[in-house]
Amino acid sequence: MRVNRIGVAIAMLSLGLVVACSKSSDGKKAAGAKDGTETGKCYGNGTCNPGLICSGSKICVKPPPADCNKVALQMSYIVLGNYAEQAERQKYVTAQAARCQKLAISKEEGECIKRASRPAALNKCRKDLVEVGRCDKMVAHIMQIMKSDPKTEKFRRFLVKATDKMIQRCERKNPTKQVETCVLKAATSDDLRKCGMF
C-alpha cells in the first residue's frame, strides 16, 4: 500500500509539472508577437513587416546585417565623389554608419549598395537610404544666379524654356540633400559647378 501511495504521489507530481509547463507554454503563446512582427508568424503569403524576412520555420526574423562601415564608405564615394577632403569624408562615413545601423540595413541591401555607382542607384537598394534634394528649389535658385551672373548673360533668353528641362534632368539624376545644400549656398555660376549637379 505504501509503495502504491508513493507511486500515486509521483504520478500526481509529474502531472502537475506537465500542466504547469503546458500553462507556461500557452501563456507565452498568448502573449507572443503578432503575425508579421519579429518572432511572430509570417503572413499567409510568406512575408513579414518591413525590415524582416520569413525564415524557413515560418517565423519573422531580422535578416543578417550589413557591414555598416563598408556601406558608409561606399556611399561617401557616390555622394561626395572621389576628391572630397579626408575630414569631410570621415564625418560623412561616421554619420552614415550610424544611420545604417539605425535603419538595420541588411547584408543583401549592403551588397546592392556596394554595386551602386550613383545616388539614384542607392535608393533602389533601399528607398530611405539617401535623402533626395528638391529639384524645383535647386533649379529656381540656379535661375536666379543665371539672371544676375555676367558669365551667363548670353543664355538668359533660353531660361524660361530651359526650366522644365532642367527640372526633368535634375530628377533623373536624383541629387542628394548634400547637393541641394551646395546649390542653395551657391552665389555664382562658378560655385554651381562645384556642386556637380549638371
KEVEXZA-739043 format. One record per residue: residue in three letters; x, y, z of N, C-alpha, C, O in turn; residue number from 1. Coordinates in nm, 2 decimals, always signed. Example, Ala and Ser with C-alpha at 12.3 -4.5 7.8 and 13.67 -1.06 7.14 Angstrom:
2
ATOM ALA +1.32 -0.57 +0.78 +1.23 -0.45 +0.78 +1.32 -0.33 +0.78 +1.42 -0.33 +0.85 1 .
ATOM SER +1.28 -0.22 +0.71 +1.37 -0.11 +0.71 +1.29 +0.00 +0.79 +1.34 +0.11 +0.80 2 .
//
This chain:
198
ATOM MET +0.08 -0.12 +0.00 +0.00 +0.00 +0.00 +0.09 +0.13 +0.00 +0.06 +0.22 -0.07 1 .
ATOM ARG +0.19 +0.12 +0.08 +0.28 +0.23 +0.09 +0.35 +0.26 -0.04 +0.36 +0.38 -0.08 2 .
ATOM VAL +0.39 +0.15 -0.11 +0.45 +0.17 -0.24 +0.35 +0.23 -0.34 +0.39 +0.32 -0.42 3 .
ATOM ASN +0.23 +0.19 -0.34 +0.13 +0.24 -0.43 +0.11 +0.39 -0.40 +0.09 +0.47 -0.49 4 .
ATOM ARG +0.10 +0.43 -0.27 +0.08 +0.57 -0.24 +0.20 +0.65 -0.29 +0.18 +0.76 -0.34 5 .
ATOM ILE +0.32 +0.60 -0.28 +0.44 +0.67 -0.33 +0.43 +0.69 -0.48 +0.45 +0.80 -0.54 6 .
ATOM GLY +0.38 +0.58 -0.55 +0.37 +0.58 -0.70 +0.26 +0.68 -0.74 +0.28 +0.76 -0.83 7 .
ATOM VAL +0.15 +0.69 -0.66 +0.04 +0.78 -0.69 +0.09 +0.93 -0.67 +0.06 +1.01 -0.75 8 .
ATOM ALA +0.17 +0.95 -0.57 +0.22 +1.08 -0.54 +0.32 +1.13 -0.65 +0.31 +1.24 -0.70 9 .
ATOM ILE +0.40 +1.04 -0.70 +0.49 +1.07 -0.81 +0.42 +1.10 -0.93 +0.45 +1.20 -1.00 10 .
ATOM ALA +0.32 +1.02 -0.96 +0.24 +1.04 -1.08 +0.17 +1.18 -1.08 +0.16 +1.25 -1.17 11 .
ATOM MET +0.11 +1.21 -0.96 +0.04 +1.34 -0.94 +0.14 +1.46 -0.96 +0.11 +1.56 -1.02 12 .
ATOM LEU +0.26 +1.44 -0.90 +0.36 +1.54 -0.91 +0.40 +1.56 -1.06 +0.41 +1.68 -1.10 13 .
ATOM SER +0.42 +1.45 -1.13 +0.45 +1.46 -1.27 +0.35 +1.53 -1.35 +0.37 +1.61 -1.44 14 .
ATOM LEU +0.22 +1.49 -1.32 +0.11 +1.56 -1.39 +0.10 +1.71 -1.37 +0.08 +1.79 -1.46 15 .
ATOM GLY +0.13 +1.74 -1.24 +0.13 +1.88 -1.20 +0.24 +1.96 -1.28 +0.22 +2.07 -1.32 16 .
ATOM LEU +0.36 +1.90 -1.30 +0.46 +1.96 -1.37 +0.43 +1.98 -1.52 +0.45 +2.08 -1.58 17 .
ATOM VAL +0.36 +1.88 -1.57 +0.32 +1.88 -1.71 +0.22 +1.99 -1.73 +0.23 +2.07 -1.83 18 .
ATOM VAL +0.12 +2.00 -1.64 +0.02 +2.10 -1.65 +0.08 +2.24 -1.64 +0.05 +2.33 -1.72 19 .
ATOM ALA +0.17 +2.26 -1.54 +0.24 +2.38 -1.52 +0.32 +2.43 -1.65 +0.31 +2.54 -1.69 20 .
ATOM CYS +0.39 +2.33 -1.71 +0.47 +2.36 -1.83 +0.37 +2.39 -1.94 +0.40 +2.49 -2.02 21 .
ATOM SER +0.26 +2.32 -1.95 +0.17 +2.35 -2.05 +0.11 +2.49 -2.04 +0.09 +2.56 -2.14 22 .
ATOM LYS +0.08 +2.53 -1.92 +0.02 +2.66 -1.90 +0.13 +2.77 -1.93 +0.09 +2.87 -1.99 23 .
ATOM SER +0.25 +2.74 -1.89 +0.36 +2.84 -1.92 +0.38 +2.86 -2.07 +0.39 +2.97 -2.12 24 .
ATOM SER +0.37 +2.74 -2.14 +0.39 +2.75 -2.29 +0.27 +2.82 -2.35 +0.29 +2.90 -2.44 25 .
ATOM ASP +0.15 +2.79 -2.30 +0.03 +2.86 -2.36 +0.04 +3.01 -2.33 +0.00 +3.09 -2.41 26 .
ATOM GLY +0.08 +3.04 -2.21 +0.09 +3.18 -2.17 +0.18 +3.25 -2.26 +0.15 +3.37 -2.30 27 .
ATOM LYS +0.30 +3.19 -2.30 +0.39 +3.26 -2.39 +0.33 +3.28 -2.52 +0.35 +3.38 -2.59 28 .
ATOM LYS +0.26 +3.18 -2.57 +0.20 +3.18 -2.70 +0.10 +3.29 -2.70 +0.08 +3.37 -2.80 29 .
ATOM ALA +0.02 +3.31 -2.59 -0.09 +3.41 -2.59 -0.03 +3.55 -2.59 -0.09 +3.64 -2.65 30 .
ATOM ALA +0.08 +3.56 -2.52 +0.15 +3.69 -2.51 +0.25 +3.71 -2.61 +0.33 +3.81 -2.61 31 .
ATOM GLY +0.26 +3.62 -2.71 +0.37 +3.63 -2.81 +0.35 +3.74 -2.91 +0.25 +3.82 -2.91 32 .
ATOM ALA +0.45 +3.75 -3.00 +0.45 +3.85 -3.10 +0.34 +3.83 -3.20 +0.29 +3.72 -3.23 33 .
ATOM LYS +0.29 +3.94 -3.26 +0.18 +3.94 -3.36 +0.24 +3.89 -3.49 +0.36 +3.90 -3.52 34 .
ATOM ASP +0.15 +3.84 -3.58 +0.20 +3.79 -3.71 +0.26 +3.91 -3.78 +0.21 +4.02 -3.78 35 .
ATOM GLY +0.37 +3.88 -3.85 +0.44 +3.98 -3.93 +0.55 +4.06 -3.86 +0.63 +4.12 -3.92 36 .
ATOM THR +0.55 +4.05 -3.72 +0.65 +4.12 -3.64 +0.76 +4.02 -3.60 +0.75 +3.90 -3.62 37 .
ATOM GLU +0.87 +4.08 -3.55 +0.98 +4.00 -3.51 +0.94 +3.89 -3.41 +0.88 +3.91 -3.31 38 .
ATOM THR +0.98 +3.76 -3.44 +0.95 +3.64 -3.37 +0.80 +3.59 -3.38 +0.76 +3.49 -3.33 39 .
ATOM GLY +0.73 +3.67 -3.46 +0.59 +3.63 -3.48 +0.58 +3.54 -3.61 +0.68 +3.53 -3.68 40 .
ATOM LYS +0.47 +3.49 -3.63 +0.45 +3.40 -3.75 +0.45 +3.49 -3.88 +0.41 +3.61 -3.87 41 .
ATOM CYS +0.50 +3.43 -3.99 +0.49 +3.50 -4.12 +0.35 +3.51 -4.16 +0.26 +3.43 -4.12 42 .
ATOM TYR +0.32 +3.61 -4.25 +0.18 +3.62 -4.30 +0.16 +3.50 -4.39 +0.25 +3.43 -4.43 43 .
ATOM GLY +0.04 +3.48 -4.43 +0.00 +3.37 -4.51 +0.07 +3.36 -4.65 +0.09 +3.26 -4.71 44 .
ATOM ASN +0.11 +3.48 -4.70 +0.18 +3.49 -4.83 +0.33 +3.47 -4.81 +0.41 +3.50 -4.91 45 .
ATOM GLY +0.38 +3.44 -4.69 +0.52 +3.42 -4.67 +0.60 +3.55 -4.65 +0.72 +3.55 -4.67 46 .
ATOM THR +0.54 +3.65 -4.61 +0.61 +3.78 -4.59 +0.60 +3.83 -4.45 +0.52 +3.77 -4.37 47 .
ATOM CYS +0.67 +3.93 -4.42 +0.67 +3.99 -4.28 +0.67 +4.14 -4.30 +0.67 +4.19 -4.41 48 .
ATOM ASN +0.66 +4.21 -4.19 +0.66 +4.36 -4.19 +0.80 +4.41 -4.25 +0.89 +4.33 -4.24 49 .
ATOM PRO +0.80 +4.53 -4.30 +0.93 +4.58 -4.35 +1.04 +4.57 -4.25 +1.03 +4.59 -4.13 50 .
ATOM GLY +1.16 +4.53 -4.31 +1.28 +4.51 -4.22 +1.30 +4.37 -4.17 +1.40 +4.34 -4.11 51 .
ATOM LEU +1.20 +4.28 -4.20 +1.20 +4.14 -4.15 +1.19 +4.05 -4.27 +1.13 +4.08 -4.37 52 .
ATOM ILE +1.24 +3.93 -4.25 +1.22 +3.82 -4.35 +1.16 +3.70 -4.29 +1.17 +3.68 -4.17 53 .
ATOM CYS +1.10 +3.62 -4.37 +1.03 +3.50 -4.33 +1.13 +3.38 -4.33 +1.19 +3.35 -4.43 54 .
ATOM SER +1.16 +3.32 -4.21 +1.26 +3.22 -4.20 +1.20 +3.09 -4.25 +1.08 +3.08 -4.28 55 .
ATOM GLY +1.29 +2.98 -4.26 +1.24 +2.85 -4.30 +1.14 +2.79 -4.21 +1.06 +2.71 -4.25 56 .
ATOM SER +1.14 +2.83 -4.08 +1.04 +2.78 -3.99 +0.91 +2.87 -3.98 +0.83 +2.86 -3.89 57 .
ATOM LYS +0.90 +2.96 -4.08 +0.78 +3.05 -4.10 +0.77 +3.15 -3.98 +0.66 +3.19 -3.94 58 .
ATOM ILE +0.88 +3.19 -3.93 +0.89 +3.29 -3.82 +0.96 +3.42 -3.88 +1.06 +3.41 -3.95 59 .
ATOM CYS +0.91 +3.53 -3.84 +0.97 +3.66 -3.89 +1.09 +3.69 -3.81 +1.09 +3.70 -3.69 60 .
ATOM VAL +1.20 +3.71 -3.88 +1.33 +3.74 -3.81 +1.40 +3.85 -3.89 +1.37 +3.89 -4.00 61 .
ATOM LYS +1.50 +3.92 -3.82 +1.58 +4.02 -3.88 +1.68 +3.95 -3.97 +1.74 +3.85 -3.94 62 .
ATOM PRO +1.70 +4.00 -4.09 +1.80 +3.95 -4.18 +1.94 +3.97 -4.14 +1.96 +4.06 -4.05 63 .
ATOM PRO +2.04 +3.90 -4.19 +2.18 +3.93 -4.15 +2.21 +4.07 -4.18 +2.18 +4.12 -4.28 64 .
ATOM PRO +2.28 +4.14 -4.08 +2.31 +4.28 -4.10 +2.43 +4.31 -4.20 +2.51 +4.22 -4.22 65 .
ATOM ALA +2.43 +4.42 -4.26 +2.53 +4.47 -4.35 +2.65 +4.51 -4.27 +2.64 +4.54 -4.15 66 .
ATOM ASP +2.77 +4.52 -4.33 +2.89 +4.58 -4.27 +2.87 +4.73 -4.29 +2.90 +4.78 -4.39 67 .
ATOM CYS +2.82 +4.80 -4.18 +2.78 +4.94 -4.20 +2.90 +5.03 -4.23 +2.88 +5.13 -4.29 68 .
ATOM ASN +3.02 +5.00 -4.18 +3.14 +5.08 -4.21 +3.17 +5.08 -4.36 +3.20 +5.18 -4.42 69 .
ATOM LYS +3.16 +4.96 -4.42 +3.19 +4.94 -4.57 +3.08 +5.01 -4.65 +3.10 +5.07 -4.75 70 .
ATOM VAL +2.95 +4.99 -4.60 +2.84 +5.06 -4.67 +2.86 +5.21 -4.67 +2.84 +5.28 -4.77 71 .
ATOM ALA +2.89 +5.27 -4.55 +2.91 +5.41 -4.54 +3.02 +5.46 -4.62 +3.01 +5.57 -4.68 72 .
ATOM LEU +3.13 +5.39 -4.63 +3.25 +5.43 -4.71 +3.21 +5.43 -4.86 +3.24 +5.52 -4.93 73 .
ATOM GLN +3.14 +5.33 -4.91 +3.10 +5.32 -5.05 +3.00 +5.44 -5.08 +3.01 +5.50 -5.18 74 .
ATOM MET +2.91 +5.47 -4.98 +2.82 +5.58 -5.00 +2.89 +5.71 -5.01 +2.85 +5.80 -5.09 75 .
ATOM SER +3.00 +5.72 -4.94 +3.07 +5.85 -4.94 +3.13 +5.88 -5.07 +3.14 +6.00 -5.12 76 .
ATOM TYR +3.18 +5.78 -5.14 +3.24 +5.80 -5.28 +3.13 +5.83 -5.38 +3.15 +5.91 -5.47 77 .
ATOM ILE +3.01 +5.78 -5.36 +2.90 +5.80 -5.45 +2.84 +5.95 -5.43 +2.82 +6.02 -5.52 78 .
ATOM VAL +2.83 +5.98 -5.30 +2.76 +6.11 -5.27 +2.86 +6.23 -5.27 +2.83 +6.33 -5.33 79 .
ATOM LEU +2.98 +6.20 -5.22 +3.08 +6.31 -5.21 +3.18 +6.32 -5.33 +3.25 +6.42 -5.35 80 .
ATOM GLY +3.19 +6.21 -5.40 +3.28 +6.20 -5.51 +3.42 +6.15 -5.46 +3.43 +6.11 -5.34 81 .
ATOM ASN +3.51 +6.14 -5.55 +3.64 +6.08 -5.52 +3.74 +6.18 -5.46 +3.85 +6.14 -5.41 82 .
ATOM TYR +3.71 +6.31 -5.47 +3.81 +6.40 -5.43 +3.77 +6.49 -5.30 +3.82 +6.59 -5.28 83 .
ATOM ALA +3.68 +6.43 -5.22 +3.64 +6.50 -5.10 +3.76 +6.51 -5.00 +3.84 +6.42 -5.00 84 .
ATOM GLU +3.76 +6.61 -4.92 +3.86 +6.62 -4.82 +3.85 +6.50 -4.72 +3.73 +6.46 -4.69 85 .
ATOM GLN +3.96 +6.46 -4.66 +3.95 +6.34 -4.58 +3.86 +6.37 -4.45 +3.79 +6.28 -4.41 86 .
ATOM ALA +3.87 +6.49 -4.40 +3.79 +6.52 -4.28 +3.64 +6.52 -4.31 +3.56 +6.47 -4.24 87 .
ATOM GLU +3.61 +6.57 -4.43 +3.47 +6.57 -4.47 +3.42 +6.43 -4.50 +3.31 +6.39 -4.46 88 .
ATOM ARG +3.50 +6.34 -4.56 +3.46 +6.21 -4.59 +3.45 +6.13 -4.46 +3.35 +6.05 -4.44 89 .
ATOM GLN +3.54 +6.15 -4.36 +3.53 +6.08 -4.23 +3.40 +6.11 -4.16 +3.34 +6.03 -4.10 90 .
ATOM LYS +3.37 +6.24 -4.16 +3.25 +6.29 -4.09 +3.13 +6.22 -4.15 +3.03 +6.18 -4.08 91 .
ATOM TYR +3.12 +6.22 -4.29 +3.01 +6.16 -4.36 +3.00 +6.01 -4.33 +2.89 +5.95 -4.30 92 .
ATOM VAL +3.12 +5.94 -4.33 +3.12 +5.79 -4.31 +3.07 +5.76 -4.17 +2.99 +5.67 -4.15 93 .
ATOM THR +3.11 +5.84 -4.07 +3.07 +5.82 -3.93 +2.92 +5.83 -3.92 +2.85 +5.75 -3.85 94 .
ATOM ALA +2.87 +5.94 -3.98 +2.72 +5.96 -3.97 +2.64 +5.85 -4.04 +2.54 +5.81 -3.99 95 .
ATOM GLN +2.69 +5.81 -4.16 +2.61 +5.72 -4.24 +2.62 +5.58 -4.18 +2.53 +5.50 -4.19 96 .
ATOM ALA +2.74 +5.54 -4.11 +2.75 +5.41 -4.05 +2.65 +5.40 -3.93 +2.59 +5.30 -3.91 97 .
ATOM ALA +2.63 +5.51 -3.86 +2.54 +5.51 -3.75 +2.39 +5.50 -3.81 +2.31 +5.43 -3.75 98 .
ATOM ARG +2.37 +5.57 -3.92 +2.23 +5.57 -3.98 +2.21 +5.43 -4.03 +2.09 +5.38 -4.03 99 .
ATOM CYS +2.31 +5.36 -4.09 +2.30 +5.23 -4.14 +2.25 +5.13 -4.03 +2.16 +5.05 -4.05 100 .
ATOM GLN +2.31 +5.15 -3.91 +2.28 +5.06 -3.80 +2.13 +5.09 -3.75 +2.06 +5.00 -3.72 101 .
ATOM LYS +2.10 +5.22 -3.75 +1.96 +5.26 -3.71 +1.86 +5.20 -3.80 +1.75 +5.16 -3.76 102 .
ATOM LEU +1.89 +5.21 -3.93 +1.79 +5.16 -4.03 +1.79 +5.00 -4.04 +1.71 +4.94 -4.11 103 .
ATOM ALA +1.89 +4.94 -3.97 +1.91 +4.80 -3.98 +1.92 +4.75 -4.12 +1.85 +4.66 -4.17 104 .
ATOM ILE +2.02 +4.81 -4.20 +2.05 +4.77 -4.33 +2.09 +4.63 -4.34 +2.18 +4.58 -4.26 105 .
ATOM SER +2.03 +4.55 -4.42 +2.06 +4.41 -4.43 +2.18 +4.38 -4.51 +2.23 +4.47 -4.59 106 .
ATOM LYS +2.23 +4.26 -4.50 +2.35 +4.22 -4.58 +2.32 +4.22 -4.73 +2.40 +4.27 -4.81 107 .
ATOM GLU +2.20 +4.18 -4.77 +2.16 +4.19 -4.91 +2.16 +4.33 -4.96 +2.20 +4.36 -5.07 108 .
ATOM GLU +2.10 +4.42 -4.88 +2.09 +4.56 -4.92 +2.24 +4.62 -4.92 +2.26 +4.70 -5.01 109 .
ATOM GLY +2.32 +4.58 -4.83 +2.46 +4.62 -4.83 +2.53 +4.58 -4.96 +2.61 +4.66 -5.01 110 .
ATOM GLU +2.51 +4.46 -5.01 +2.57 +4.42 -5.13 +2.52 +4.50 -5.25 +2.60 +4.53 -5.34 111 .
ATOM CYS +2.39 +4.54 -5.25 +2.34 +4.62 -5.35 +2.41 +4.76 -5.35 +2.44 +4.81 -5.46 112 .
ATOM ILE +2.43 +4.81 -5.23 +2.49 +4.94 -5.22 +2.64 +4.94 -5.27 +2.68 +5.03 -5.34 113 .
ATOM LYS +2.71 +4.83 -5.25 +2.84 +4.81 -5.30 +2.85 +4.82 -5.45 +2.95 +4.86 -5.51 114 .
ATOM ARG +2.74 +4.77 -5.52 +2.74 +4.77 -5.66 +2.69 +4.90 -5.72 +2.70 +4.92 -5.84 115 .
ATOM ALA +2.64 +4.99 -5.64 +2.58 +5.12 -5.69 +2.69 +5.21 -5.73 +2.80 +5.21 -5.68 116 .
ATOM SER +2.65 +5.30 -5.83 +2.75 +5.39 -5.88 +2.70 +5.54 -5.87 +2.78 +5.63 -5.89 117 .
ATOM ARG +2.58 +5.56 -5.84 +2.52 +5.70 -5.83 +2.41 +5.70 -5.73 +2.35 +5.59 -5.70 118 .
ATOM PRO +2.37 +5.82 -5.68 +2.26 +5.83 -5.58 +2.13 +5.76 -5.62 +2.07 +5.69 -5.53 119 .
ATOM ALA +2.09 +5.77 -5.74 +1.96 +5.71 -5.78 +1.97 +5.56 -5.76 +1.87 +5.50 -5.73 120 .
ATOM ALA +2.09 +5.50 -5.79 +2.10 +5.35 -5.77 +2.09 +5.32 -5.62 +2.05 +5.21 -5.59 121 .
ATOM LEU +2.14 +5.40 -5.53 +2.14 +5.38 -5.39 +2.00 +5.36 -5.34 +1.97 +5.27 -5.26 122 .
ATOM ASN +1.91 +5.45 -5.39 +1.77 +5.44 -5.34 +1.69 +5.33 -5.40 +1.58 +5.30 -5.36 123 .
ATOM LYS +1.75 +5.26 -5.50 +1.69 +5.13 -5.55 +1.72 +5.02 -5.45 +1.65 +4.92 -5.45 124 .
ATOM CYS +1.84 +5.03 -5.38 +1.87 +4.93 -5.28 +1.79 +4.95 -5.16 +1.75 +4.85 -5.09 125 .
ATOM ARG +1.76 +5.07 -5.12 +1.67 +5.10 -5.00 +1.62 +5.24 -5.02 +1.69 +5.33 -5.03 126 .
ATOM LYS +1.48 +5.25 -5.02 +1.42 +5.38 -5.06 +1.46 +5.49 -4.96 +1.47 +5.60 -5.01 127 .
ATOM ASP +1.47 +5.46 -4.83 +1.50 +5.57 -4.74 +1.65 +5.58 -4.71 +1.69 +5.64 -4.61 128 .
ATOM LEU +1.73 +5.53 -4.80 +1.88 +5.53 -4.77 +1.94 +5.67 -4.79 +2.02 +5.71 -4.71 129 .
ATOM VAL +1.90 +5.74 -4.90 +1.96 +5.87 -4.93 +1.85 +5.98 -4.93 +1.75 +5.96 -5.00 130 .
ATOM GLU +1.88 +6.09 -4.86 +1.78 +6.20 -4.87 +1.80 +6.27 -5.00 +1.91 +6.31 -5.04 131 .
ATOM VAL +1.69 +6.28 -5.07 +1.69 +6.34 -5.21 +1.66 +6.48 -5.20 +1.57 +6.53 -5.13 132 .
ATOM GLY +1.74 +6.56 -5.28 +1.72 +6.71 -5.28 +1.60 +6.74 -5.37 +1.56 +6.67 -5.45 133 .
ATOM ARG +1.55 +6.86 -5.34 +1.43 +6.91 -5.42 +1.47 +6.98 -5.54 +1.54 +7.09 -5.54 134 .
ATOM CYS +1.44 +6.93 -5.66 +1.49 +6.98 -5.78 +1.42 +7.12 -5.81 +1.49 +7.21 -5.87 135 .
ATOM ASP +1.30 +7.14 -5.78 +1.23 +7.27 -5.81 +1.30 +7.38 -5.73 +1.32 +7.49 -5.79 136 .
ATOM LYS +1.34 +7.36 -5.61 +1.41 +7.46 -5.53 +1.55 +7.49 -5.59 +1.59 +7.60 -5.60 137 .
ATOM MET +1.62 +7.38 -5.63 +1.75 +7.40 -5.68 +1.75 +7.47 -5.82 +1.83 +7.57 -5.84 138 .
ATOM VAL +1.66 +7.43 -5.90 +1.65 +7.50 -6.04 +1.61 +7.64 -6.02 +1.66 +7.73 -6.10 139 .
ATOM ALA +1.52 +7.67 -5.93 +1.48 +7.81 -5.91 +1.60 +7.90 -5.87 +1.61 +8.01 -5.91 140 .
ATOM HIS +1.68 +7.84 -5.78 +1.80 +7.92 -5.73 +1.90 +7.93 -5.85 +1.96 +8.04 -5.86 141 .
ATOM ILE +1.92 +7.83 -5.92 +2.01 +7.83 -6.04 +1.96 +7.94 -6.14 +2.05 +8.02 -6.19 142 .
ATOM MET +1.83 +7.95 -6.16 +1.78 +8.06 -6.25 +1.81 +8.20 -6.20 +1.84 +8.29 -6.28 143 .
ATOM GLN +1.80 +8.21 -6.07 +1.83 +8.34 -6.01 +1.98 +8.38 -6.03 +2.01 +8.50 -6.06 144 .
ATOM ILE +2.06 +8.28 -6.02 +2.21 +8.31 -6.04 +2.23 +8.34 -6.19 +2.31 +8.43 -6.22 145 .
ATOM MET +2.17 +8.27 -6.27 +2.19 +8.29 -6.42 +2.14 +8.42 -6.46 +2.19 +8.48 -6.56 146 .
ATOM LYS +2.04 +8.47 -6.40 +1.98 +8.61 -6.44 +2.08 +8.72 -6.39 +2.07 +8.83 -6.45 147 .
ATOM SER +2.16 +8.70 -6.29 +2.24 +8.80 -6.24 +2.39 +8.79 -6.27 +2.47 +8.88 -6.26 148 .
ATOM ASP +2.43 +8.67 -6.30 +2.57 +8.64 -6.32 +2.61 +8.68 -6.46 +2.56 +8.63 -6.56 149 .
ATOM PRO +2.71 +8.78 -6.48 +2.75 +8.82 -6.61 +2.80 +8.71 -6.70 +2.78 +8.72 -6.83 150 .
ATOM LYS +2.85 +8.60 -6.65 +2.90 +8.49 -6.73 +2.79 +8.42 -6.80 +2.82 +8.35 -6.90 151 .
ATOM THR +2.67 +8.43 -6.75 +2.56 +8.36 -6.82 +2.46 +8.45 -6.90 +2.35 +8.41 -6.94 152 .
ATOM GLU +2.51 +8.57 -6.93 +2.42 +8.67 -6.99 +2.37 +8.61 -7.13 +2.25 +8.63 -7.16 153 .
ATOM LYS +2.45 +8.55 -7.21 +2.42 +8.50 -7.34 +2.31 +8.39 -7.34 +2.25 +8.35 -7.44 154 .
ATOM PHE +2.29 +8.33 -7.22 +2.20 +8.22 -7.21 +2.06 +8.26 -7.15 +1.97 +8.18 -7.15 155 .
ATOM ARG +2.05 +8.39 -7.11 +1.93 +8.43 -7.04 +1.80 +8.42 -7.12 +1.70 +8.39 -7.07 156 .
ATOM ARG +1.81 +8.43 -7.25 +1.69 +8.43 -7.33 +1.63 +8.28 -7.34 +1.52 +8.26 -7.39 157 .
ATOM PHE +1.72 +8.19 -7.30 +1.67 +8.05 -7.31 +1.62 +8.00 -7.17 +1.57 +7.88 -7.16 158 .
ATOM LEU +1.62 +8.09 -7.07 +1.59 +8.04 -6.93 +1.45 +7.99 -6.92 +1.43 +7.88 -6.85 159 .
ATOM VAL +1.35 +8.06 -6.97 +1.21 +8.02 -6.95 +1.19 +7.88 -7.01 +1.13 +7.80 -6.94 160 .
ATOM LYS +1.24 +7.86 -7.13 +1.22 +7.73 -7.19 +1.30 +7.62 -7.13 +1.26 +7.50 -7.13 161 .
ATOM ALA +1.41 +7.66 -7.07 +1.50 +7.56 -7.01 +1.46 +7.51 -6.87 +1.50 +7.40 -6.83 162 .
ATOM THR +1.37 +7.58 -6.80 +1.34 +7.55 -6.67 +1.28 +7.41 -6.65 +1.34 +7.33 -6.57 163 .
ATOM ASP +1.18 +7.37 -6.73 +1.12 +7.24 -6.72 +1.22 +7.13 -6.75 +1.22 +7.03 -6.69 164 .
ATOM LYS +1.30 +7.16 -6.86 +1.40 +7.05 -6.89 +1.51 +7.04 -6.79 +1.55 +6.92 -6.76 165 .
ATOM MET +1.54 +7.15 -6.72 +1.64 +7.14 -6.61 +1.59 +7.06 -6.49 +1.66 +6.98 -6.43 166 .
ATOM ILE +1.46 +7.08 -6.46 +1.40 +7.00 -6.35 +1.39 +6.86 -6.39 +1.42 +6.77 -6.30 167 .
ATOM GLN +1.35 +6.83 -6.51 +1.35 +6.69 -6.55 +1.48 +6.62 -6.55 +1.50 +6.51 -6.50 168 .
ATOM ARG +1.58 +6.69 -6.59 +1.72 +6.64 -6.59 +1.77 +6.62 -6.45 +1.83 +6.51 -6.42 169 .
ATOM CYS +1.74 +6.71 -6.36 +1.77 +6.70 -6.22 +1.71 +6.58 -6.16 +1.77 +6.51 -6.09 170 .
ATOM GLU +1.58 +6.56 -6.18 +1.51 +6.45 -6.13 +1.56 +6.31 -6.17 +1.56 +6.22 -6.10 171 .
ATOM ARG +1.61 +6.31 -6.30 +1.67 +6.18 -6.35 +1.80 +6.15 -6.27 +1.83 +6.04 -6.25 172 .
ATOM LYS +1.87 +6.26 -6.23 +1.99 +6.24 -6.16 +1.97 +6.20 -6.01 +2.06 +6.15 -5.95 173 .
ATOM ASN +1.85 +6.24 -5.96 +1.82 +6.21 -5.83 +1.92 +6.26 -5.73 +1.98 +6.19 -5.65 174 .
ATOM PRO +1.95 +6.40 -5.73 +2.06 +6.45 -5.65 +2.03 +6.44 -5.50 +1.91 +6.43 -5.45 175 .
ATOM THR +2.13 +6.43 -5.42 +2.12 +6.41 -5.28 +2.09 +6.55 -5.21 +2.10 +6.65 -5.27 176 .
ATOM LYS +2.06 +6.53 -5.08 +2.04 +6.65 -5.00 +2.16 +6.74 -4.99 +2.16 +6.86 -4.98 177 .
ATOM GLN +2.28 +6.67 -4.99 +2.41 +6.74 -4.99 +2.42 +6.83 -5.11 +2.47 +6.94 -5.10 178 .
ATOM VAL +2.38 +6.78 -5.23 +2.39 +6.86 -5.35 +2.29 +6.98 -5.34 +2.33 +7.09 -5.38 179 .
ATOM GLU +2.18 +6.96 -5.29 +2.08 +7.07 -5.27 +2.14 +7.18 -5.18 +2.13 +7.29 -5.21 180 .
ATOM THR +2.20 +7.14 -5.07 +2.26 +7.23 -4.98 +2.37 +7.31 -5.05 +2.38 +7.44 -5.04 181 .
ATOM CYS +2.45 +7.24 -5.13 +2.56 +7.31 -5.21 +2.50 +7.41 -5.31 +2.55 +7.52 -5.32 182 .
ATOM VAL +2.40 +7.37 -5.38 +2.34 +7.46 -5.48 +2.28 +7.58 -5.42 +2.29 +7.69 -5.47 183 .
ATOM LEU +2.20 +7.56 -5.31 +2.14 +7.67 -5.25 +2.23 +7.77 -5.18 +2.20 +7.89 -5.16 184 .
ATOM LYS +2.35 +7.73 -5.15 +2.46 +7.81 -5.09 +2.53 +7.89 -5.20 +2.60 +7.99 -5.18 185 .
ATOM ALA +2.52 +7.84 -5.33 +2.60 +7.90 -5.44 +2.55 +8.04 -5.47 +2.44 +8.07 -5.46 186 .
ATOM ALA +2.65 +8.12 -5.50 +2.62 +8.26 -5.53 +2.66 +8.30 -5.68 +2.61 +8.40 -5.73 187 .
ATOM THR +2.74 +8.21 -5.74 +2.78 +8.24 -5.88 +2.78 +8.11 -5.96 +2.76 +8.00 -5.90 188 .
ATOM SER +2.79 +8.12 -6.09 +2.80 +8.00 -6.17 +2.92 +7.91 -6.14 +2.91 +7.79 -6.15 189 .
ATOM ASP +3.03 +7.98 -6.10 +3.15 +7.90 -6.06 +3.12 +7.82 -5.94 +3.16 +7.70 -5.93 190 .
ATOM ASP +3.04 +7.87 -5.84 +3.00 +7.80 -5.72 +2.92 +7.67 -5.76 +2.93 +7.57 -5.71 191 .
ATOM LEU +2.83 +7.69 -5.86 +2.74 +7.59 -5.90 +2.81 +7.47 -5.96 +2.78 +7.35 -5.94 192 .
ATOM ARG +2.92 +7.50 -6.03 +3.00 +7.39 -6.10 +3.06 +7.30 -5.99 +3.08 +7.18 -6.02 193 .
ATOM LYS +3.09 +7.35 -5.88 +3.15 +7.27 -5.77 +3.05 +7.17 -5.71 +3.09 +7.07 -5.65 194 .
ATOM CYS +2.92 +7.20 -5.73 +2.82 +7.11 -5.68 +2.80 +6.98 -5.76 +2.75 +6.88 -5.71 195 .
ATOM GLY +2.84 +6.99 -5.89 +2.83 +6.87 -5.97 +2.69 +6.82 -6.01 +2.68 +6.70 -6.03 196 .
ATOM MET +2.59 +6.91 -6.00 +2.46 +6.86 -6.04 +2.44 +6.85 -6.19 +2.37 +6.76 -6.23 197 .
ATOM PHE +2.50 +6.94 -6.27 +2.48 +6.94 -6.41 +2.61 +6.93 -6.48 +2.62 +6.92 -6.60 198 .
//
